[in-house]
Amino acid sequence: MPGAVVPRPRQGRQGAAEKTTGRQPSPVMVHRAGAARMRDAGCMCGGGSMKRSAGESEQQAKKQKLLEEIGESWLPYLTPRDAEFYQLWKTKYSKLILRTSDTVPKELHQVVQDAFLTLQKHGCLFQDLIRIKGKDCLTPVSRILIGNPGCTYKYLNTRLFTVPWPVEGSKIKYCNPEMFDACKALMKLNDYLYNETVQALKEQSLSETKETKDAAVTNKEQDFSTCVEGERTILEDQSSSYVPRTDCINLKSKTPYNLTLLNYMDPLQMLYLKQEPYFGMGNMAVSWHHDENLVERSTVAVYSYSCKDPVINRNQLQDLRGRDPAVWHVGLKIAWDIKTPGLALPLHPGDCYFMLDDLNMTHQHCVLAGWPPRFSSTHRVAECSRGTLDYIFRQCETALQNLQDDSESVALSLKSLEVTIVKEVEGIHNEVEFEWLRQFWFQGKRYRKCTDWWFEPMAKLEEFWKKMEIMTSLVLSEVGKEECTMEQRNEIVSCFLPFLTERQELRKEWTASVTSCKAQYLDSAMLQVPGASPSWQRVYQMSRSQSAIPTGRMMILTCLSHMILKK
């Protein structure tokens, strides 16, 4: 029955799925898998490490409580084969919208699927090296980010840089005409999914308004006011700027998707896939997660294309009452809820699904692997307030305002040693190095397979970084001068030393990541040995270099700070 907790291991609903993997977990295995489950549930996080650390303890507590409540049982889930499936979908997962492939224009199917195959043919889909709980690992899914020029998307300590699609007025040089056609096709898909999203939100809003009216609202003026306010709330959440509206169906000002994260996996080529840990749904391509680094309550739209519908031997699956292991599914569950059954929705070639409004916040989803290779294009409204090229260039301009660059003199100097200015400059210095330069050059060589668009601005960013290194050296020089008072030294060292310490530690971490990357990457065309690859040379040079902060000077500053702070 829906809502009932089922003993594990279990034959019948999940039994056949377990047979396909040859795995029937014992209670001992279940308990040993507890730590892995905790890692799986939030695997697609984005943002800074400090933000992640602050939320990890709360997440872990929730996961531990959930695991204790589950014990040694499987939670129930429903598929379209269950009579209660559509009622559950309507009542608990109503903001998940499916558009079947036959509703999508045939010409759009053709150009998008051709684009997928073009990107694969040219070797443009890559496994990312990500960091989870201090450990580097490769994603099982190969990816590429395509979107607005200058946008980035960060997840699990890895920043991806968009291969720009050909927006009007942009000057983008692609490696070949096929790459241009592929990016143009995905931009066309983006426009189509945006229009479908507007329509879906309108239908949802009208449906909610009707339900409200049927239940409680009798005053027509009040009903109209509620409708307008509801629409305004949805659209303010979806957009970074508010535009006044005059009626309930004006949804055109909602922010369009600014990028798509493309995914590819061939399950039969994978040596191992994680098993879904809560419901016994079988192999997972992507573990349970909330999509991160998005505008709050923005919709996520996904176009799914498994290369062909699998031919299933029904004689082998005659006892299967759960999901077909040969067919790709998206799984959904209410976050931290064990009373509501999960949902496994089959995805056929060309199907699109939408996670509207706050569904991504209140629910978690996973991708359940089928048998054929599968592409997906996941369109998002990425939160880019700190993730665009324009933003980081503005940051550099702010920092370099404190550098006195007199063209008549060879010597450089600082305009001010005010503590707030020094802190701001050194914070930007770290941001440029660790959030941009190292992120790009670490896995950036692969972008040459698509376009060289990023290389000129990144070279410019490196020049800004070099000037900030000089500024750090100038601060150190000023601190050591006799005319600098003890009070000034105390203030400067107190604010300055934490940034240098952080810089030292992060450089060590990046050096370790480079070593880990060498050990893990198998694609020699993507990451080659040092000396053969310009991007590797950059990473190693930056990893080894202390630039304007030699070890000796760092030690002197540290000792000086201790002496001052003691007094």
C-alpha positions as CSV (number, residue, x, y, z in Angstrom):
1,M,0.0,0.0,0.0
2,P,1.2,3.5,-0.7
3,G,2.9,5.0,2.4
4,A,3.8,1.6,3.9
5,V,7.4,0.8,4.7
6,V,8.5,-2.4,3.0
7,P,11.1,-4.8,4.5
8,R,14.3,-5.1,2.6
9,P,15.6,-7.0,0.8
10,R,12.4,-7.5,-1.2
11,Q,11.2,-9.4,-4.2
12,G,8.4,-8.3,-6.5
13,R,8.4,-4.5,-6.9
14,Q,12.1,-3.9,-6.5
15,G,13.2,-7.5,-6.6
16,A,13.6,-7.7,-10.3
17,A,15.5,-4.5,-10.4
18,E,17.9,-5.9,-7.9
19,K,18.2,-9.1,-10.0
20,T,19.4,-7.1,-13.0
21,T,22.3,-5.7,-11.0
22,G,23.0,-9.0,-9.3
23,R,22.9,-7.3,-5.9
24,Q,20.6,-8.0,-3.0
25,P,21.7,-6.0,0.0
26,S,21.9,-7.6,3.4
27,P,21.2,-5.7,6.6
28,V,25.0,-5.5,7.1
29,M,25.4,-4.0,3.6
30,V,22.6,-1.6,4.3
31,H,24.2,-0.2,7.4
32,R,27.6,0.0,5.7
33,A,26.1,1.9,2.9
34,G,24.8,4.6,5.3
35,A,27.7,6.9,4.8
36,A,27.4,6.6,1.1
37,R,23.8,7.5,1.2
38,M,24.6,10.6,3.1
39,R,27.0,11.6,0.4
40,D,24.5,10.8,-2.4
41,A,21.6,12.8,-1.2
42,G,23.1,16.2,-1.8
43,C,25.6,15.5,-4.5
44,M,24.9,18.4,-6.8
45,C,25.6,21.2,-4.5
46,G,27.2,24.5,-5.8
47,G,28.6,27.6,-4.3
48,G,31.6,28.3,-2.0
49,S,33.1,25.8,0.4
50,M,32.3,28.0,3.4
51,K,28.6,28.0,2.5
52,R,28.7,24.3,2.0
53,S,30.5,23.7,5.3
54,A,27.9,25.7,7.1
55,G,25.0,23.7,5.8
56,E,26.6,20.2,5.9
57,S,26.1,19.6,9.6
58,E,22.4,20.3,9.3
59,Q,22.1,18.1,6.1
60,Q,24.0,15.3,7.8
61,A,21.7,15.4,10.9
62,K,18.6,15.2,8.6
63,K,20.1,12.3,6.6
64,Q,21.0,10.4,9.8
65,K,17.6,10.8,11.2
66,L,16.0,9.6,7.9
67,L,18.3,6.6,7.8
68,E,17.4,5.7,11.4
69,E,13.7,5.9,10.6
70,I,14.0,3.7,7.5
71,G,16.1,1.1,9.3
72,E,16.4,-2.0,7.2
73,S,13.3,-1.4,5.0
74,W,12.7,0.0,1.5
75,L,10.5,3.0,1.2
76,P,7.6,2.6,-1.3
77,Y,7.5,4.3,-4.7
78,L,5.1,4.3,-7.6
79,T,5.4,4.1,-11.4
80,P,2.7,4.5,-14.2
81,R,2.0,0.7,-13.7
82,D,0.5,1.5,-10.3
83,A,-3.2,2.6,-10.1
84,E,-2.4,5.3,-7.6
85,F,0.4,6.8,-9.6
86,Y,-1.4,9.7,-11.3
87,Q,-3.3,10.6,-8.2
88,L,0.0,10.8,-6.3
89,W,1.5,12.9,-9.1
90,K,-1.4,15.3,-9.0
91,T,-1.5,15.7,-5.2
92,K,2.2,15.5,-4.2
93,Y,4.2,16.2,-7.3
94,S,1.9,18.6,-9.2
95,K,4.8,21.0,-10.1
96,L,6.5,18.3,-12.1
97,I,5.2,18.7,-15.7
98,L,5.9,16.3,-18.5
99,R,5.7,17.1,-22.2
100,T,5.9,13.9,-24.2
101,S,8.0,13.8,-27.4
102,D,5.0,13.9,-29.7
103,T,4.1,17.4,-28.5
104,V,7.6,18.7,-29.5
105,P,8.1,19.9,-33.1
106,K,9.8,17.3,-35.2
107,E,12.2,19.7,-36.7
108,L,13.3,20.7,-33.2
109,H,13.9,17.1,-32.3
110,Q,16.1,16.7,-35.4
111,V,18.4,19.7,-34.9
112,V,18.8,19.1,-31.1
113,Q,19.6,15.4,-31.5
114,D,22.0,16.2,-34.3
115,A,23.6,18.8,-31.9
116,F,24.1,16.1,-29.2
117,L,25.8,13.8,-31.7
118,T,28.0,16.6,-33.1
119,L,29.3,17.5,-29.6
120,Q,30.0,13.8,-28.9
121,K,31.7,13.3,-32.3
122,H,34.1,16.3,-31.6
123,G,34.9,15.1,-28.1
124,C,33.3,18.0,-26.4
125,L,31.6,16.1,-23.5
126,F,33.9,15.8,-20.4
127,Q,33.8,14.2,-17.0
128,D,34.4,16.9,-14.4
129,L,36.8,16.5,-11.5
130,I,34.8,17.5,-8.5
131,R,35.5,17.6,-4.7
132,I,33.2,16.0,-2.2
133,K,34.1,16.2,1.4
134,G,37.7,17.0,0.7
135,K,38.1,14.2,-1.9
136,D,38.6,14.6,-5.6
137,C,36.5,12.3,-7.9
138,L,35.3,12.2,-11.4
139,T,31.6,12.6,-12.3
140,P,30.2,9.4,-13.9
141,V,28.3,11.7,-16.3
142,S,30.1,13.6,-19.1
143,R,29.1,17.3,-19.4
144,I,29.5,20.6,-21.2
145,L,28.0,24.0,-20.3
146,I,26.5,26.1,-23.1
147,G,24.8,29.4,-22.6
148,N,25.0,33.2,-22.5
149,P,28.5,34.5,-23.3
150,G,30.5,35.2,-20.1
151,C,28.3,33.1,-17.8
152,T,29.6,30.4,-15.4
153,Y,28.0,27.7,-13.3
154,K,29.6,26.3,-10.2
155,Y,28.9,23.0,-8.4
156,L,30.9,20.9,-6.0
157,N,33.9,23.3,-6.0
158,T,34.1,23.1,-9.8
159,R,33.3,26.2,-12.0
160,L,32.2,25.5,-15.5
161,F,32.5,28.1,-18.2
162,T,29.8,28.4,-20.9
163,V,30.6,27.6,-24.5
164,P,28.6,30.7,-25.7
165,W,25.6,30.2,-27.9
166,P,25.3,32.6,-30.8
167,V,23.2,35.4,-29.2
168,E,22.4,38.4,-31.4
169,G,25.3,40.9,-31.6
170,S,27.9,38.5,-30.2
171,K,31.2,37.8,-32.0
172,I,32.0,34.2,-31.4
173,K,34.5,32.2,-33.4
174,Y,33.6,28.5,-33.3
175,C,36.1,25.8,-34.2
176,N,34.0,24.6,-37.1
177,P,30.5,25.2,-38.7
178,E,29.1,22.1,-37.1
179,M,29.9,23.6,-33.6
180,F,28.0,26.7,-34.6
181,D,25.0,24.7,-35.7
182,A,25.0,22.7,-32.5
183,C,25.1,25.8,-30.2
184,K,22.4,27.5,-32.3
185,A,20.2,24.4,-32.1
186,L,20.5,24.4,-28.3
187,M,19.7,28.1,-28.1
188,K,16.6,27.3,-30.2
189,L,15.7,24.5,-27.7
190,N,16.2,27.0,-24.9
191,D,13.7,29.4,-26.5
192,Y,11.2,26.6,-27.0
193,L,11.5,25.4,-23.4
194,Y,11.2,29.0,-22.1
195,N,7.9,29.4,-24.0
196,E,6.7,26.1,-22.7
197,T,7.6,27.1,-19.1
198,V,5.7,30.3,-19.4
199,Q,2.7,28.3,-20.6
200,A,3.0,25.8,-17.8
201,L,3.3,28.5,-15.1
202,K,0.2,30.1,-16.5
203,E,-1.7,26.9,-16.4
204,Q,-0.5,26.2,-12.9
205,S,-1.5,29.6,-11.7
206,L,-4.9,29.4,-13.3
207,S,-5.5,26.0,-11.8
208,E,-4.4,27.2,-8.3
209,T,-6.7,30.2,-8.7
210,K,-9.6,28.0,-9.6
211,E,-9.0,25.7,-6.7
212,T,-8.8,28.7,-4.3
213,K,-12.0,30.1,-5.8
214,D,-13.9,26.9,-5.5
215,A,-12.8,26.4,-2.0
216,A,-13.1,29.7,-0.3
217,V,-13.2,32.8,-2.5
218,T,-16.6,34.2,-3.4
219,N,-15.8,37.9,-3.8
220,K,-14.8,38.5,-7.4
221,E,-12.7,41.6,-6.6
222,Q,-10.8,39.7,-3.9
223,D,-10.3,36.8,-6.3
224,F,-8.8,39.0,-9.0
225,S,-6.5,40.7,-6.5
226,T,-5.4,37.3,-5.2
227,C,-4.7,36.1,-8.7
228,V,-2.6,39.2,-9.6
229,E,-0.6,39.0,-6.4
230,G,0.0,35.2,-7.0
231,E,1.3,35.9,-10.4
232,R,3.5,38.7,-9.2
233,T,5.0,36.4,-6.5
234,I,5.8,33.7,-9.0
235,L,7.4,36.1,-11.4
236,E,9.4,38.0,-8.8
237,D,10.8,34.7,-7.7
238,Q,11.7,33.8,-11.2
239,S,13.2,37.1,-12.2
240,S,15.9,39.3,-10.8
241,S,14.0,42.5,-11.6
242,Y,10.3,43.3,-11.1
243,V,8.1,44.5,-14.0
244,P,4.6,45.7,-13.1
245,R,1.7,43.6,-14.6
246,T,-1.9,44.4,-15.3
247,D,-3.5,41.0,-15.6
248,C,-3.2,37.4,-14.4
249,I,-1.9,35.8,-17.5
250,N,1.0,38.2,-18.3
251,L,3.9,35.9,-17.7
252,K,6.2,37.0,-20.5
253,S,8.6,39.0,-18.4
254,K,9.8,35.9,-16.5
255,T,13.6,35.5,-16.8
256,P,14.6,33.1,-19.6
257,Y,17.1,30.3,-19.0
258,N,20.6,31.7,-19.3
259,L,22.4,28.3,-19.8
260,T,22.1,24.6,-20.3
261,L,24.2,21.9,-18.7
262,L,24.4,19.0,-21.1
263,N,24.9,15.5,-19.8
264,Y,25.8,12.2,-21.4
265,M,26.2,8.7,-20.1
266,D,26.4,5.2,-21.6
267,P,25.5,2.9,-18.7
268,L,26.9,-0.2,-20.4
269,Q,30.3,1.4,-20.5
270,M,30.3,2.1,-16.7
271,L,32.1,-0.4,-14.5
272,Y,29.9,0.5,-11.5
273,L,26.8,2.6,-10.9
274,K,25.5,3.5,-7.5
275,Q,22.3,1.8,-6.3
276,E,19.4,3.9,-5.3
277,P,19.6,3.6,-1.5
278,Y,16.1,4.5,-0.2
279,F,13.5,2.9,-2.5
280,G,15.5,0.2,-4.2
281,M,14.9,1.8,-7.6
282,G,18.1,0.3,-9.1
283,N,21.0,1.9,-10.9
284,M,21.4,5.7,-10.6
285,A,23.2,7.9,-13.1
286,V,22.8,11.0,-10.8
287,S,22.2,10.6,-7.1
288,W,19.4,12.4,-5.1
289,H,20.0,16.1,-5.0
290,H,18.6,19.6,-5.3
291,D,19.9,21.6,-8.2
292,E,22.0,24.4,-6.7
293,N,23.4,27.8,-7.8
294,L,20.0,28.8,-9.3
295,V,17.8,31.8,-8.9
296,E,15.5,31.0,-6.1
297,R,12.3,29.2,-7.1
298,S,13.3,29.3,-10.8
299,T,12.1,26.4,-13.0
300,V,14.5,23.8,-14.4
301,A,13.6,22.4,-17.8
302,V,15.0,19.1,-19.2
303,Y,15.1,17.7,-22.7
304,S,15.8,13.9,-22.5
305,Y,17.1,11.8,-25.4
306,S,18.0,8.2,-25.0
307,C,19.5,7.1,-28.2
308,K,16.9,4.4,-28.8
309,D,14.0,2.7,-27.0
310,P,15.4,-0.5,-25.6
311,V,13.9,-3.8,-26.7
312,I,13.0,-5.5,-23.4
313,N,12.8,-9.2,-23.0
314,R,9.5,-9.5,-21.1
315,N,10.2,-13.1,-20.3
316,Q,13.1,-12.0,-18.2
317,L,11.1,-9.2,-16.6
318,Q,7.8,-11.0,-16.1
319,D,7.9,-10.5,-12.3
320,L,8.8,-6.8,-12.5
321,R,6.2,-4.6,-10.9
322,G,8.5,-1.6,-10.3
323,R,10.3,0.5,-12.9
324,D,11.8,-1.0,-16.1
325,P,15.6,-1.1,-15.5
326,A,16.0,-0.8,-19.3
327,V,14.2,2.6,-19.4
328,W,15.6,5.9,-18.1
329,H,13.5,7.5,-15.3
330,V,13.6,10.7,-13.2
331,G,12.9,9.9,-9.6
332,L,11.3,12.3,-7.2
333,K,10.8,12.4,-3.5
334,I,9.7,15.0,-0.9
335,A,12.9,16.0,0.9
336,W,13.3,14.2,4.3
337,D,9.8,12.6,4.1
338,I,9.4,8.9,4.5
339,K,5.6,8.9,4.6
340,T,4.9,10.0,1.0
341,P,5.8,7.4,-1.7
342,G,8.4,8.4,-4.2
343,L,7.7,8.8,-7.9
344,A,9.6,7.2,-10.8
345,L,8.6,8.8,-14.1
346,P,9.8,7.0,-17.3
347,L,11.6,9.1,-19.9
348,H,11.3,8.2,-23.6
349,P,13.4,9.8,-26.4
350,G,12.4,13.4,-26.9
351,D,10.4,13.8,-23.7
352,C,10.7,17.1,-21.7
353,Y,10.0,17.6,-18.1
354,F,9.8,20.8,-16.0
355,M,10.3,21.3,-12.3
356,L,8.3,24.4,-11.7
357,D,8.5,27.1,-9.1
358,D,9.7,25.8,-5.7
359,L,9.7,22.0,-6.6
360,N,13.5,21.9,-6.7
361,M,13.5,23.4,-3.2
362,T,10.9,21.2,-1.5
363,H,11.7,17.9,-3.3
364,Q,14.8,16.0,-4.3
365,H,15.3,14.3,-7.6
366,C,17.6,11.7,-9.1
367,V,18.2,10.2,-12.5
368,L,17.7,6.4,-12.8
369,A,19.8,4.8,-15.5
370,G,18.4,2.7,-18.3
371,W,20.3,0.6,-20.7
372,P,20.8,2.8,-23.8
373,P,23.1,5.8,-23.9
374,R,21.3,9.1,-23.0
375,F,21.8,12.8,-23.6
376,S,20.0,15.5,-21.6
377,S,19.9,19.2,-21.9
378,T,19.1,20.8,-18.5
379,H,18.1,24.4,-18.9
380,R,18.5,26.7,-15.8
381,V,18.3,30.2,-14.5
382,A,21.8,30.2,-12.9
383,E,22.4,32.7,-10.1
384,C,25.1,34.7,-11.8
385,S,25.5,37.8,-9.6
386,R,29.1,36.7,-8.8
387,G,29.5,34.3,-11.8
388,T,29.9,36.4,-14.9
389,L,32.9,37.8,-16.7
390,D,31.5,41.3,-16.4
391,Y,31.3,40.9,-12.6
392,I,34.8,39.7,-12.1
393,F,36.2,42.5,-14.4
394,R,34.3,45.0,-12.2
395,Q,35.9,43.5,-9.1
396,C,39.3,43.9,-10.7
397,E,38.7,47.5,-11.6
398,T,37.7,48.1,-8.0
399,A,40.9,46.5,-6.6
400,L,43.2,48.2,-9.1
401,Q,41.9,51.7,-8.2
402,N,44.2,51.5,-5.2
403,L,47.3,51.1,-7.4
404,Q,49.2,54.3,-8.3
405,D,50.4,53.7,-11.8
406,D,52.4,56.7,-12.8
407,S,53.4,56.5,-16.4
408,E,56.3,58.9,-15.7
409,S,57.8,56.7,-13.0
410,V,58.9,53.1,-13.1
411,A,58.0,52.6,-9.5
412,L,54.5,51.6,-8.5
413,S,52.8,52.5,-5.2
414,L,49.6,52.2,-3.3
415,K,47.2,55.1,-3.0
416,S,46.0,54.0,0.5
417,L,46.8,51.7,3.3
418,E,43.4,52.0,4.9
419,V,42.4,48.7,6.4
420,T,39.0,48.4,4.6
421,I,40.6,49.0,1.2
422,V,43.5,46.5,1.9
423,K,40.9,43.9,2.9
424,E,38.8,44.5,-0.1
425,V,41.7,44.3,-2.5
426,E,43.1,41.1,-1.0
427,G,39.7,39.5,-1.0
428,I,39.3,40.2,-4.7
429,H,42.9,39.0,-5.2
430,N,41.9,35.6,-3.8
431,E,38.6,35.5,-5.7
432,V,40.4,36.1,-9.0
433,E,43.0,33.4,-8.4
434,F,40.9,30.6,-6.9
435,E,37.4,31.2,-8.3
436,W,38.5,32.1,-11.9
437,L,42.1,31.6,-13.0
438,R,42.8,28.3,-11.4
439,Q,39.2,27.0,-12.1
440,F,39.6,27.8,-15.8
441,W,43.1,26.6,-16.4
442,F,42.6,23.5,-14.4
443,Q,40.1,22.0,-16.9
444,G,40.1,24.8,-19.4
445,K,42.1,23.4,-22.3
446,R,39.1,21.3,-23.3
447,Y,37.2,24.5,-24.3
448,R,39.5,24.8,-27.4
449,K,37.6,22.0,-28.9
450,C,34.6,24.3,-29.2
451,T,35.8,27.9,-29.3
452,D,38.6,30.1,-28.1
453,W,36.2,32.7,-26.8
454,W,37.3,32.5,-23.2
455,F,41.1,32.7,-23.7
456,E,41.5,36.4,-24.4
457,P,39.5,37.6,-21.4
458,M,41.2,35.0,-19.2
459,A,44.6,36.4,-20.4
460,K,43.4,39.8,-19.4
461,L,42.3,38.5,-16.0
462,E,45.8,37.1,-15.5
463,E,47.3,40.6,-16.1
464,F,45.0,42.0,-13.5
465,W,46.0,39.2,-11.1
466,K,49.7,40.0,-11.6
467,K,49.1,43.6,-10.7
468,M,47.3,42.5,-7.5
469,E,50.3,40.3,-6.7
470,I,52.4,43.5,-6.9
471,M,49.9,45.3,-4.6
472,T,50.4,42.5,-2.1
473,S,54.1,43.0,-2.2
474,L,53.7,46.7,-1.8
475,V,51.6,46.3,1.4
476,L,54.3,44.0,2.8
477,S,56.9,46.6,1.9
478,E,55.0,49.4,3.7
479,V,54.5,47.3,6.8
480,G,58.3,46.9,7.1
481,K,59.1,50.6,6.8
482,E,60.3,52.4,10.0
483,E,57.9,55.3,9.5
484,C,54.9,52.8,9.8
485,T,53.6,53.2,13.4
486,M,53.0,50.2,15.6
487,E,49.3,50.9,15.5
488,Q,49.2,50.9,11.7
489,R,51.2,47.7,11.6
490,N,48.8,46.1,14.1
491,E,45.8,47.0,12.0
492,I,47.3,46.0,8.7
493,V,48.7,42.7,9.9
494,S,45.5,41.8,11.7
495,C,43.4,42.2,8.5
496,F,46.1,41.2,6.0
497,L,47.5,38.0,7.4
498,P,44.2,35.9,7.2
499,F,44.1,36.5,3.4
500,L,47.7,35.4,3.0
501,T,47.2,32.4,5.1
502,E,44.1,31.4,3.1
503,R,46.1,31.9,-0.1
504,Q,48.8,29.6,1.1
505,E,46.4,26.9,2.1
506,L,44.4,27.1,-1.1
507,R,47.5,26.9,-3.2
508,K,48.5,23.7,-1.4
509,E,45.0,22.3,-2.1
510,W,45.2,23.2,-5.8
511,T,48.6,21.5,-6.0
512,A,47.1,18.4,-4.5
513,S,44.1,18.6,-6.9
514,V,46.5,18.7,-9.9
515,T,48.2,15.6,-8.6
516,S,44.9,13.9,-8.1
517,C,43.7,15.0,-11.5
518,K,46.8,13.4,-13.1
519,A,46.0,10.2,-11.4
520,Q,42.3,10.1,-12.2
521,Y,41.9,11.4,-15.7
522,L,42.1,8.8,-18.5
523,D,41.4,11.2,-21.3
524,S,44.9,12.1,-22.5
525,A,43.5,14.5,-25.1
526,M,41.9,16.6,-22.3
527,L,44.6,16.7,-19.7
528,Q,48.2,15.9,-20.8
529,V,51.4,15.5,-18.9
530,P,53.1,18.7,-17.7
531,G,55.4,20.1,-20.4
532,A,53.1,18.9,-23.2
533,S,50.1,21.0,-22.3
534,P,50.0,24.8,-21.9
535,S,47.1,24.6,-19.5
536,W,49.0,22.1,-17.3
537,Q,52.0,24.4,-17.4
538,R,50.0,27.3,-16.1
539,V,48.4,25.2,-13.3
540,Y,51.8,24.0,-12.2
541,Q,53.4,27.4,-12.4
542,M,50.7,28.9,-10.3
543,S,50.7,26.0,-7.9
544,R,54.4,26.2,-7.2
545,S,54.7,30.0,-7.3
546,Q,54.6,32.2,-4.2
547,S,54.9,35.1,-6.6
548,A,55.3,38.3,-4.7
549,I,55.0,36.4,-1.4
550,P,58.2,34.5,-0.9
551,T,58.3,32.0,2.0
552,G,60.9,34.1,3.8
553,R,58.8,37.2,3.6
554,M,55.8,35.3,4.7
555,M,57.6,34.0,7.8
556,I,58.8,37.4,8.7
557,L,55.3,38.8,8.4
558,T,53.9,36.0,10.6
559,C,56.6,36.6,13.3
560,L,56.0,40.3,13.1
561,S,52.3,39.9,13.6
562,H,52.8,37.7,16.6
563,M,55.1,40.3,18.2
564,I,52.7,43.2,17.5
565,L,49.6,41.3,18.7
566,K,51.3,40.3,22.0
567,K,51.9,43.9,22.7
